[in-house]
Amino acid sequence: MPQLPVISGKDFIRFLQTLGFIVVRVNGSHFRLKHPDGRVTTVPVHKNDNLPKGLMRKIIREDLGLKLDEFLSLHKQYK
């Protein structure tokens, strides 16, 4: 199983913005992002804490509709 990178909430939001997601609202420390094709996701930003691996997997699979390998290749291009 591929290893997920360690990403903070702020960095994950920046990465999603390169994929075309737009921040539509902020409620406390939770950022709601929407893609023009209708996909939506919520990313928590708690200081500079890293996102939990389980939450990242859920966002990648269910909200973004990507496989882990696809996500990892996109994230390598982003770096």
PDB file of N, CA, C and O in Angstrom:
ATOM      1  N   MET A   1       0.850  -1.171   0.000  1.00  0.00           N
ATOM      2  CA  MET A   1       0.000   0.000   0.000  1.00  0.00           C
ATOM      3  C   MET A   1       0.898   1.238   0.000  1.00  0.00           C
ATOM      4  O   MET A   1       1.836   1.315   0.793  1.00  0.00           O
ATOM      5  N   PRO A   2       0.623   2.205  -0.878  1.00  0.00           N
ATOM      6  CA  PRO A   2       1.472   3.395  -0.953  1.00  0.00           C
ATOM      7  C   PRO A   2       1.374   4.248   0.311  1.00  0.00           C
ATOM      8  O   PRO A   2       0.328   4.315   0.957  1.00  0.00           O
ATOM      9  N   GLN A   3       2.482   4.891   0.643  1.00  0.00           N
ATOM     10  CA  GLN A   3       2.534   5.759   1.813  1.00  0.00           C
ATOM     11  C   GLN A   3       2.003   7.143   1.463  1.00  0.00           C
ATOM     12  O   GLN A   3       2.389   7.728   0.450  1.00  0.00           O
ATOM     13  N   LEU A   4       1.122   7.658   2.300  1.00  0.00           N
ATOM     14  CA  LEU A   4       0.636   9.018   2.115  1.00  0.00           C
ATOM     15  C   LEU A   4       1.655  10.003   2.663  1.00  0.00           C
ATOM     16  O   LEU A   4       2.288   9.731   3.683  1.00  0.00           O
ATOM     17  N   PRO A   5       1.825  11.147   1.999  1.00  0.00           N
ATOM     18  CA  PRO A   5       2.745  12.151   2.533  1.00  0.00           C
ATOM     19  C   PRO A   5       2.137  12.826   3.770  1.00  0.00           C
ATOM     20  O   PRO A   5       0.919  12.842   3.948  1.00  0.00           O
ATOM     21  N   VAL A   6       2.993  13.372   4.603  1.00  0.00           N
ATOM     22  CA  VAL A   6       2.544  14.124   5.767  1.00  0.00           C
ATOM     23  C   VAL A   6       2.302  15.553   5.304  1.00  0.00           C
ATOM     24  O   VAL A   6       3.227  16.237   4.866  1.00  0.00           O
ATOM     25  N   ILE A   7       1.049  16.000   5.404  1.00  0.00           N
ATOM     26  CA  ILE A   7       0.665  17.314   4.880  1.00  0.00           C
ATOM     27  C   ILE A   7      -0.116  18.062   5.950  1.00  0.00           C
ATOM     28  O   ILE A   7      -0.966  17.483   6.627  1.00  0.00           O
ATOM     29  N   SER A   8       0.174  19.345   6.101  1.00  0.00           N
ATOM     30  CA  SER A   8      -0.633  20.175   7.007  1.00  0.00           C
ATOM     31  C   SER A   8      -1.905  20.587   6.272  1.00  0.00           C
ATOM     32  O   SER A   8      -1.994  20.459   5.051  1.00  0.00           O
ATOM     33  N   GLY A   9      -2.877  21.075   7.014  1.00  0.00           N
ATOM     34  CA  GLY A   9      -4.138  21.495   6.407  1.00  0.00           C
ATOM     35  C   GLY A   9      -3.951  22.618   5.408  1.00  0.00           C
ATOM     36  O   GLY A   9      -4.574  22.625   4.347  1.00  0.00           O
ATOM     37  N   LYS A  10      -3.079  23.583   5.753  1.00  0.00           N
ATOM     38  CA  LYS A  10      -2.830  24.718   4.857  1.00  0.00           C
ATOM     39  C   LYS A  10      -2.216  24.252   3.543  1.00  0.00           C
ATOM     40  O   LYS A  10      -2.623  24.698   2.470  1.00  0.00           O
ATOM     41  N   ASP A  11      -1.235  23.352   3.625  1.00  0.00           N
ATOM     42  CA  ASP A  11      -0.595  22.847   2.409  1.00  0.00           C
ATOM     43  C   ASP A  11      -1.568  22.033   1.559  1.00  0.00           C
ATOM     44  O   ASP A  11      -1.527  22.095   0.330  1.00  0.00           O
ATOM     45  N   PHE A  12      -2.442  21.271   2.217  1.00  0.00           N
ATOM     46  CA  PHE A  12      -3.413  20.467   1.486  1.00  0.00           C
ATOM     47  C   PHE A  12      -4.395  21.365   0.737  1.00  0.00           C
ATOM     48  O   PHE A  12      -4.789  21.053  -0.386  1.00  0.00           O
ATOM     49  N   ILE A  13      -4.788  22.472   1.349  1.00  0.00           N
ATOM     50  CA  ILE A  13      -5.690  23.416   0.685  1.00  0.00           C
ATOM     51  C   ILE A  13      -4.998  24.030  -0.526  1.00  0.00           C
ATOM     52  O   ILE A  13      -5.615  24.170  -1.583  1.00  0.00           O
ATOM     53  N   ARG A  14      -3.721  24.400  -0.388  1.00  0.00           N
ATOM     54  CA  ARG A  14      -2.977  24.947  -1.532  1.00  0.00           C
ATOM     55  C   ARG A  14      -2.888  23.933  -2.668  1.00  0.00           C
ATOM     56  O   ARG A  14      -3.018  24.288  -3.839  1.00  0.00           O
ATOM     57  N   PHE A  15      -2.665  22.664  -2.312  1.00  0.00           N
ATOM     58  CA  PHE A  15      -2.608  21.611  -3.329  1.00  0.00           C
ATOM     59  C   PHE A  15      -3.956  21.466  -4.035  1.00  0.00           C
ATOM     60  O   PHE A  15      -4.011  21.351  -5.259  1.00  0.00           O
ATOM     61  N   LEU A  16      -5.045  21.472  -3.258  1.00  0.00           N
ATOM     62  CA  LEU A  16      -6.372  21.345  -3.860  1.00  0.00           C
ATOM     63  C   LEU A  16      -6.678  22.531  -4.775  1.00  0.00           C
ATOM     64  O   LEU A  16      -7.351  22.367  -5.792  1.00  0.00           O
ATOM     65  N   GLN A  17      -6.196  23.709  -4.425  1.00  0.00           N
ATOM     66  CA  GLN A  17      -6.425  24.875  -5.270  1.00  0.00           C
ATOM     67  C   GLN A  17      -5.708  24.732  -6.610  1.00  0.00           C
ATOM     68  O   GLN A  17      -6.191  25.243  -7.620  1.00  0.00           O
ATOM     69  N   THR A  18      -4.565  24.045  -6.639  1.00  0.00           N
ATOM     70  CA  THR A  18      -3.896  23.811  -7.920  1.00  0.00           C
ATOM     71  C   THR A  18      -4.694  22.832  -8.777  1.00  0.00           C
ATOM     72  O   THR A  18      -4.555  22.819 -10.000  1.00  0.00           O
ATOM     73  N   LEU A  19      -5.535  22.006  -8.133  1.00  0.00           N
ATOM     74  CA  LEU A  19      -6.386  21.073  -8.879  1.00  0.00           C
ATOM     75  C   LEU A  19      -7.686  21.729  -9.344  1.00  0.00           C
ATOM     76  O   LEU A  19      -8.491  21.094 -10.025  1.00  0.00           O
ATOM     77  N   GLY A  20      -7.893  22.991  -8.983  1.00  0.00           N
ATOM     78  CA  GLY A  20      -9.076  23.704  -9.435  1.00  0.00           C
ATOM     79  C   GLY A  20     -10.125  23.942  -8.371  1.00  0.00           C
ATOM     80  O   GLY A  20     -11.176  24.509  -8.669  1.00  0.00           O
ATOM     81  N   PHE A  21      -9.878  23.531  -7.143  1.00  0.00           N
ATOM     82  CA  PHE A  21     -10.830  23.760  -6.061  1.00  0.00           C
ATOM     83  C   PHE A  21     -10.751  25.213  -5.608  1.00  0.00           C
ATOM     84  O   PHE A  21      -9.691  25.837  -5.656  1.00  0.00           O
ATOM     85  N   ILE A  22     -11.892  25.738  -5.169  1.00  0.00           N
ATOM     86  CA  ILE A  22     -11.995  27.116  -4.712  1.00  0.00           C
ATOM     87  C   ILE A  22     -12.577  27.105  -3.298  1.00  0.00           C
ATOM     88  O   ILE A  22     -13.530  26.378  -3.019  1.00  0.00           O
ATOM     89  N   VAL A  23     -11.999  27.916  -2.407  1.00  0.00           N
ATOM     90  CA  VAL A  23     -12.538  28.031  -1.053  1.00  0.00           C
ATOM     91  C   VAL A  23     -13.835  28.828  -1.144  1.00  0.00           C
ATOM     92  O   VAL A  23     -13.837  29.987  -1.559  1.00  0.00           O
ATOM     93  N   VAL A  24     -14.941  28.189  -0.748  1.00  0.00           N
ATOM     94  CA  VAL A  24     -16.239  28.865  -0.832  1.00  0.00           C
ATOM     95  C   VAL A  24     -16.674  29.428   0.506  1.00  0.00           C
ATOM     96  O   VAL A  24     -17.442  30.389   0.551  1.00  0.00           O
ATOM     97  N   ARG A  25     -16.192  28.840   1.610  1.00  0.00           N
ATOM     98  CA  ARG A  25     -16.514  29.413   2.913  1.00  0.00           C
ATOM     99  C   ARG A  25     -15.582  28.835   3.971  1.00  0.00           C
ATOM    100  O   ARG A  25     -14.991  27.768   3.806  1.00  0.00           O
ATOM    101  N   VAL A  26     -15.479  29.582   5.057  1.00  0.00           N
ATOM    102  CA  VAL A  26     -14.678  29.155   6.202  1.00  0.00           C
ATOM    103  C   VAL A  26     -15.572  29.251   7.422  1.00  0.00           C
ATOM    104  O   VAL A  26     -16.152  30.300   7.702  1.00  0.00           O
ATOM    105  N   ASN A  27     -15.679  28.144   8.146  1.00  0.00           N
ATOM    106  CA  ASN A  27     -16.480  28.116   9.361  1.00  0.00           C
ATOM    107  C   ASN A  27     -15.551  27.703  10.501  1.00  0.00           C
ATOM    108  O   ASN A  27     -15.286  26.517  10.697  1.00  0.00           O
ATOM    109  N   GLY A  28     -15.065  28.680  11.240  1.00  0.00           N
ATOM    110  CA  GLY A  28     -14.097  28.389  12.287  1.00  0.00           C
ATOM    111  C   GLY A  28     -12.784  27.974  11.656  1.00  0.00           C
ATOM    112  O   GLY A  28     -12.177  28.753  10.921  1.00  0.00           O
ATOM    113  N   SER A  29     -12.332  26.753  11.934  1.00  0.00           N
ATOM    114  CA  SER A  29     -11.073  26.266  11.372  1.00  0.00           C
ATOM    115  C   SER A  29     -11.305  25.282  10.230  1.00  0.00           C
ATOM    116  O   SER A  29     -10.371  24.597   9.816  1.00  0.00           O
ATOM    117  N   HIS A  30     -12.518  25.200   9.719  1.00  0.00           N
ATOM    118  CA  HIS A  30     -12.842  24.259   8.652  1.00  0.00           C
ATOM    119  C   HIS A  30     -13.088  25.017   7.348  1.00  0.00           C
ATOM    120  O   HIS A  30     -13.960  25.882   7.261  1.00  0.00           O
ATOM    121  N   PHE A  31     -12.293  24.665   6.344  1.00  0.00           N
ATOM    122  CA  PHE A  31     -12.395  25.299   5.040  1.00  0.00           C
ATOM    123  C   PHE A  31     -13.207  24.402   4.120  1.00  0.00           C
ATOM    124  O   PHE A  31     -12.920  23.212   3.987  1.00  0.00           O
ATOM    125  N   ARG A  32     -14.217  24.973   3.489  1.00  0.00           N
ATOM    126  CA  ARG A  32     -15.068  24.249   2.546  1.00  0.00           C
ATOM    127  C   ARG A  32     -14.609  24.619   1.147  1.00  0.00           C
ATOM    128  O   ARG A  32     -14.586  25.796   0.786  1.00  0.00           O
ATOM    129  N   LEU A  33     -14.240  23.605   0.352  1.00  0.00           N
ATOM    130  CA  LEU A  33     -13.764  23.836  -1.004  1.00  0.00           C
ATOM    131  C   LEU A  33     -14.680  23.170  -2.006  1.00  0.00           C
ATOM    132  O   LEU A  33     -15.246  22.108  -1.745  1.00  0.00           O
ATOM    133  N   LYS A  34     -14.820  23.814  -3.166  1.00  0.00           N
ATOM    134  CA  LYS A  34     -15.694  23.282  -4.204  1.00  0.00           C
ATOM    135  C   LYS A  34     -14.966  23.349  -5.541  1.00  0.00           C
ATOM    136  O   LYS A  34     -14.248  24.307  -5.830  1.00  0.00           O
ATOM    137  N   HIS A  35     -15.167  22.311  -6.347  1.00  0.00           N
ATOM    138  CA  HIS A  35     -14.596  22.244  -7.689  1.00  0.00           C
ATOM    139  C   HIS A  35     -15.688  22.613  -8.680  1.00  0.00           C
ATOM    140  O   HIS A  35     -16.857  22.329  -8.419  1.00  0.00           O
ATOM    141  N   PRO A  36     -15.357  23.232  -9.803  1.00  0.00           N
ATOM    142  CA  PRO A  36     -16.382  23.593 -10.793  1.00  0.00           C
ATOM    143  C   PRO A  36     -17.225  22.412 -11.283  1.00  0.00           C
ATOM    144  O   PRO A  36     -18.350  22.618 -11.740  1.00  0.00           O
ATOM    145  N   ASP A  37     -16.705  21.169 -11.196  1.00  0.00           N
ATOM    146  CA  ASP A  37     -17.490  20.019 -11.644  1.00  0.00           C
ATOM    147  C   ASP A  37     -18.446  19.499 -10.563  1.00  0.00           C
ATOM    148  O   ASP A  37     -19.145  18.511 -10.789  1.00  0.00           O
ATOM    149  N   GLY A  38     -18.487  20.152  -9.390  1.00  0.00           N
ATOM    150  CA  GLY A  38     -19.456  19.798  -8.362  1.00  0.00           C
ATOM    151  C   GLY A  38     -18.905  19.096  -7.138  1.00  0.00           C
ATOM    152  O   GLY A  38     -19.610  18.964  -6.137  1.00  0.00           O
ATOM    153  N   ARG A  39     -17.650  18.636  -7.195  1.00  0.00           N
ATOM    154  CA  ARG A  39     -17.067  17.960  -6.030  1.00  0.00           C
ATOM    155  C   ARG A  39     -16.836  18.970  -4.912  1.00  0.00           C
ATOM    156  O   ARG A  39     -16.415  20.100  -5.161  1.00  0.00           O
ATOM    157  N   VAL A  40     -17.112  18.558  -3.689  1.00  0.00           N
ATOM    158  CA  VAL A  40     -16.888  19.419  -2.522  1.00  0.00           C
ATOM    159  C   VAL A  40     -16.155  18.631  -1.442  1.00  0.00           C
ATOM    160  O   VAL A  40     -16.262  17.407  -1.370  1.00  0.00           O
ATOM    161  N   THR A  41     -15.413  19.345  -0.609  1.00  0.00           N
ATOM    162  CA  THR A  41     -14.720  18.724   0.508  1.00  0.00           C
ATOM    163  C   THR A  41     -14.516  19.754   1.604  1.00  0.00           C
ATOM    164  O   THR A  41     -14.564  20.958   1.353  1.00  0.00           O
ATOM    165  N   THR A  42     -14.291  19.285   2.801  1.00  0.00           N
ATOM    166  CA  THR A  42     -14.016  20.139   3.950  1.00  0.00           C
ATOM    167  C   THR A  42     -12.668  19.728   4.522  1.00  0.00           C
ATOM    168  O   THR A  42     -12.417  18.547   4.761  1.00  0.00           O
ATOM    169  N   VAL A  43     -11.797  20.719   4.742  1.00  0.00           N
ATOM    170  CA  VAL A  43     -10.463  20.452   5.271  1.00  0.00           C
ATOM    171  C   VAL A  43     -10.280  21.244   6.561  1.00  0.00           C
ATOM    172  O   VAL A  43     -10.428  22.466   6.556  1.00  0.00           O
ATOM    173  N   PRO A  44      -9.959  20.567   7.670  1.00  0.00           N
ATOM    174  CA  PRO A  44      -9.696  21.294   8.919  1.00  0.00           C
ATOM    175  C   PRO A  44      -8.276  21.854   8.930  1.00  0.00           C
ATOM    176  O   PRO A  44      -7.330  21.187   8.510  1.00  0.00           O
ATOM    177  N   VAL A  45      -8.140  23.082   9.415  1.00  0.00           N
ATOM    178  CA  VAL A  45      -6.822  23.707   9.546  1.00  0.00           C
ATOM    179  C   VAL A  45      -6.664  24.094  11.006  1.00  0.00           C
ATOM    180  O   VAL A  45      -7.177  25.122  11.447  1.00  0.00           O
ATOM    181  N   HIS A  46      -5.949  23.262  11.749  1.00  0.00           N
ATOM    182  CA  HIS A  46      -5.714  23.511  13.165  1.00  0.00           C
ATOM    183  C   HIS A  46      -4.241  23.853  13.350  1.00  0.00           C
ATOM    184  O   HIS A  46      -3.390  22.966  13.413  1.00  0.00           O
ATOM    185  N   LYS A  47      -3.950  25.150  13.437  1.00  0.00           N
ATOM    186  CA  LYS A  47      -2.576  25.656  13.535  1.00  0.00           C
ATOM    187  C   LYS A  47      -1.766  25.090  12.378  1.00  0.00           C
ATOM    188  O   LYS A  47      -2.177  25.194  11.222  1.00  0.00           O
ATOM    189  N   ASN A  48      -0.628  24.499  12.677  1.00  0.00           N
ATOM    190  CA  ASN A  48       0.174  23.855  11.629  1.00  0.00           C
ATOM    191  C   ASN A  48       0.165  22.351  11.807  1.00  0.00           C
ATOM    192  O   ASN A  48       1.102  21.670  11.388  1.00  0.00           O
ATOM    193  N   ASP A  49      -0.884  21.823  12.425  1.00  0.00           N
ATOM    194  CA  ASP A  49      -0.973  20.383  12.645  1.00  0.00           C
ATOM    195  C   ASP A  49      -1.159  19.660  11.316  1.00  0.00           C
ATOM    196  O   ASP A  49      -1.786  20.171  10.388  1.00  0.00           O
ATOM    197  N   ASN A  50      -0.596  18.457  11.253  1.00  0.00           N
ATOM    198  CA  ASN A  50      -0.750  17.629  10.059  1.00  0.00           C
ATOM    199  C   ASN A  50      -2.124  16.971  10.055  1.00  0.00           C
ATOM    200  O   ASN A  50      -2.703  16.702  11.107  1.00  0.00           O
ATOM    201  N   LEU A  51      -2.635  16.717   8.853  1.00  0.00           N
ATOM    202  CA  LEU A  51      -3.918  16.042   8.728  1.00  0.00           C
ATOM    203  C   LEU A  51      -3.759  14.571   9.102  1.00  0.00           C
ATOM    204  O   LEU A  51      -2.761  13.952   8.731  1.00  0.00           O
ATOM    205  N   PRO A  52      -4.715  14.001   9.825  1.00  0.00           N
ATOM    206  CA  PRO A  52      -4.656  12.566  10.116  1.00  0.00           C
ATOM    207  C   PRO A  52      -4.739  11.753   8.826  1.00  0.00           C
ATOM    208  O   PRO A  52      -5.429  12.134   7.881  1.00  0.00           O
ATOM    209  N   LYS A  53      -4.023  10.625   8.804  1.00  0.00           N
ATOM    210  CA  LYS A  53      -3.968   9.782   7.593  1.00  0.00           C
ATOM    211  C   LYS A  53      -5.349   9.291   7.173  1.00  0.00           C
ATOM    212  O   LYS A  53      -5.664   9.265   5.983  1.00  0.00           O
ATOM    213  N   GLY A  54      -6.175   8.901   8.145  1.00  0.00           N
ATOM    214  CA  GLY A  54      -7.504   8.399   7.821  1.00  0.00           C
ATOM    215  C   GLY A  54      -8.369   9.452   7.163  1.00  0.00           C
ATOM    216  O   GLY A  54      -9.103   9.156   6.221  1.00  0.00           O
ATOM    217  N   LEU A  55      -8.288  10.683   7.652  1.00  0.00           N
ATOM    218  CA  LEU A  55      -9.062  11.777   7.066  1.00  0.00           C
ATOM    219  C   LEU A  55      -8.577  12.059   5.647  1.00  0.00           C
ATOM    220  O   LEU A  55      -9.386  12.291   4.748  1.00  0.00           O
ATOM    221  N   MET A  56      -7.264  12.040   5.444  1.00  0.00           N
ATOM    222  CA  MET A  56      -6.741  12.265   4.095  1.00  0.00           C
ATOM    223  C   MET A  56      -7.221  11.194   3.131  1.00  0.00           C
ATOM    224  O   MET A  56      -7.610  11.500   2.004  1.00  0.00           O
ATOM    225  N   ARG A  57      -7.197   9.930   3.569  1.00  0.00           N
ATOM    226  CA  ARG A  57      -7.681   8.845   2.714  1.00  0.00           C
ATOM    227  C   ARG A  57      -9.153   9.046   2.362  1.00  0.00           C
ATOM    228  O   ARG A  57      -9.549   8.826   1.217  1.00  0.00           O
ATOM    229  N   LYS A  58      -9.958   9.458   3.324  1.00  0.00           N
ATOM    230  CA  LYS A  58     -11.388   9.686   3.091  1.00  0.00           C
ATOM    231  C   LYS A  58     -11.586  10.812   2.076  1.00  0.00           C
ATOM    232  O   LYS A  58     -12.394  10.687   1.156  1.00  0.00           O
ATOM    233  N   ILE A  59     -10.853  11.903   2.244  1.00  0.00           N
ATOM    234  CA  ILE A  59     -10.977  13.034   1.322  1.00  0.00           C
ATOM    235  C   ILE A  59     -10.549  12.615  -0.085  1.00  0.00           C
ATOM    236  O   ILE A  59     -11.220  12.941  -1.064  1.00  0.00           O
ATOM    237  N   ILE A  60      -9.444  11.901  -0.180  1.00  0.00           N
ATOM    238  CA  ILE A  60      -8.927  11.494  -1.492  1.00  0.00           C
ATOM    239  C   ILE A  60      -9.894  10.554  -2.193  1.00  0.00           C
ATOM    240  O   ILE A  60     -10.216  10.757  -3.364  1.00  0.00           O
ATOM    241  N   ARG A  61     -10.356   9.535  -1.496  1.00  0.00           N
ATOM    242  CA  ARG A  61     -11.211   8.523  -2.139  1.00  0.00           C
ATOM    243  C   ARG A  61     -12.632   9.011  -2.360  1.00  0.00           C
ATOM    244  O   ARG A  61     -13.155   8.903  -3.469  1.00  0.00           O
ATOM    245  N   GLU A  62     -13.262   9.543  -1.327  1.00  0.00           N
ATOM    246  CA  GLU A  62     -14.688   9.856  -1.423  1.00  0.00           C
ATOM    247  C   GLU A  62     -14.963  11.252  -1.972  1.00  0.00           C
ATOM    248  O   GLU A  62     -15.835  11.418  -2.825  1.00  0.00           O
ATOM    249  N   ASP A  63     -14.230  12.256  -1.495  1.00  0.00           N
ATOM    250  CA  ASP A  63     -14.527  13.628  -1.913  1.00  0.00           C
ATOM    251  C   ASP A  63     -13.895  13.978  -3.256  1.00  0.00           C
ATOM    252  O   ASP A  63     -14.543  14.580  -4.112  1.00  0.00           O
ATOM    253  N   LEU A  64     -12.619  13.597  -3.442  1.00  0.00           N
ATOM    254  CA  LEU A  64     -11.939  13.918  -4.698  1.00  0.00           C
ATOM    255  C   LEU A  64     -12.207  12.894  -5.787  1.00  0.00           C
ATOM    256  O   LEU A  64     -12.089  13.201  -6.973  1.00  0.00           O
ATOM    257  N   GLY A  65     -12.566  11.680  -5.392  1.00  0.00           N
ATOM    258  CA  GLY A  65     -12.828  10.625  -6.369  1.00  0.00           C
ATOM    259  C   GLY A  65     -11.564  10.121  -7.047  1.00  0.00           C
ATOM    260  O   GLY A  65     -11.605   9.701  -8.203  1.00  0.00           O
ATOM    261  N   LEU A  66     -10.440  10.160  -6.338  1.00  0.00           N
ATOM    262  CA  LEU A  66      -9.170   9.705  -6.891  1.00  0.00           C
ATOM    263  C   LEU A  66      -8.726   8.417  -6.216  1.00  0.00           C
ATOM    264  O   LEU A  66      -9.117   8.128  -5.085  1.00  0.00           O
ATOM    265  N   LYS A  67      -7.909   7.651  -6.918  1.00  0.00           N
ATOM    266  CA  LYS A  67      -7.251   6.502  -6.304  1.00  0.00           C
ATOM    267  C   LYS A  67      -5.970   7.021  -5.668  1.00  0.00           C
ATOM    268  O   LYS A  67      -5.465   8.078  -6.045  1.00  0.00           O
ATOM    269  N   LEU A  68      -5.446   6.272  -4.700  1.00  0.00           N
ATOM    270  CA  LEU A  68      -4.263   6.740  -3.986  1.00  0.00           C
ATOM    271  C   LEU A  68      -3.074   6.939  -4.917  1.00  0.00           C
ATOM    272  O   LEU A  68      -2.310   7.888  -4.745  1.00  0.00           O
ATOM    273  N   ASP A  69      -2.906   6.058  -5.899  1.00  0.00           N
ATOM    274  CA  ASP A  69      -1.794   6.198  -6.838  1.00  0.00           C
ATOM    275  C   ASP A  69      -1.922   7.485  -7.663  1.00  0.00           C
ATOM    276  O   ASP A  69      -0.932   8.178  -7.899  1.00  0.00           O
ATOM    277  N   GLU A  70      -3.147   7.795  -8.097  1.00  0.00           N
ATOM    278  CA  GLU A  70      -3.377   9.030  -8.851  1.00  0.00           C
ATOM    279  C   GLU A  70      -3.049  10.245  -8.001  1.00  0.00           C
ATOM    280  O   GLU A  70      -2.405  11.185  -8.466  1.00  0.00           O
ATOM    281  N   PHE A  71      -3.498  10.219  -6.747  1.00  0.00           N
ATOM    282  CA  PHE A  71      -3.225  11.333  -5.839  1.00  0.00           C
ATOM    283  C   PHE A  71      -1.726  11.514  -5.644  1.00  0.00           C
ATOM    284  O   PHE A  71      -1.225  12.637  -5.697  1.00  0.00           O
ATOM    285  N   LEU A  72      -1.005  10.414  -5.419  1.00  0.00           N
ATOM    286  CA  LEU A  72       0.434  10.511  -5.177  1.00  0.00           C
ATOM    287  C   LEU A  72       1.182  11.072  -6.390  1.00  0.00           C
ATOM    288  O   LEU A  72       2.124  11.848  -6.228  1.00  0.00           O
ATOM    289  N   SER A  73       0.773  10.690  -7.597  1.00  0.00           N
ATOM    290  CA  SER A  73       1.434  11.216  -8.783  1.00  0.00           C
ATOM    291  C   SER A  73       1.131  12.709  -8.946  1.00  0.00           C
ATOM    292  O   SER A  73       2.015  13.474  -9.331  1.00  0.00           O
ATOM    293  N   LEU A  74      -0.110  13.135  -8.657  1.00  0.00           N
ATOM    294  CA  LEU A  74      -0.446  14.559  -8.722  1.00  0.00           C
ATOM    295  C   LEU A  74       0.311  15.346  -7.671  1.00  0.00           C
ATOM    296  O   LEU A  74       0.762  16.462  -7.929  1.00  0.00           O
ATOM    297  N   HIS A  75       0.454  14.766  -6.483  1.00  0.00           N
ATOM    298  CA  HIS A  75       1.163  15.465  -5.401  1.00  0.00           C
ATOM    299  C   HIS A  75       2.651  15.577  -5.719  1.00  0.00           C
ATOM    300  O   HIS A  75       3.269  16.579  -5.359  1.00  0.00           O
ATOM    301  N   LYS A  76       3.244  14.589  -6.376  1.00  0.00           N
ATOM    302  CA  LYS A  76       4.662  14.678  -6.776  1.00  0.00           C
ATOM    303  C   LYS A  76       4.857  15.812  -7.779  1.00  0.00           C
ATOM    304  O   LYS A  76       5.845  16.543  -7.712  1.00  0.00           O
ATOM    305  N   GLN A  77       3.913  15.956  -8.707  1.00  0.00           N
ATOM    306  CA  GLN A  77       3.993  17.043  -9.690  1.00  0.00           C
ATOM    307  C   GLN A  77       3.862  18.397  -9.004  1.00  0.00           C
ATOM    308  O   GLN A  77       4.489  19.370  -9.423  1.00  0.00           O
ATOM    309  N   TYR A  78       3.052  18.463  -7.955  1.00  0.00           N
ATOM    310  CA  TYR A  78       2.821  19.713  -7.219  1.00  0.00           C
ATOM    311  C   TYR A  78       4.088  20.179  -6.516  1.00  0.00           C
ATOM    312  O   TYR A  78       4.386  21.373  -6.483  1.00  0.00           O
ATOM    313  N   LYS A  79       4.841  19.218  -5.947  1.00  0.00           N
ATOM    314  CA  LYS A  79       6.068  19.581  -5.226  1.00  0.00           C
ATOM    315  C   LYS A  79       7.042  20.136  -6.207  1.00  0.00           C
ATOM    316  O   LYS A  79       8.152  20.511  -5.829  1.00  0.00           O
TER     317      LYS A  79
END
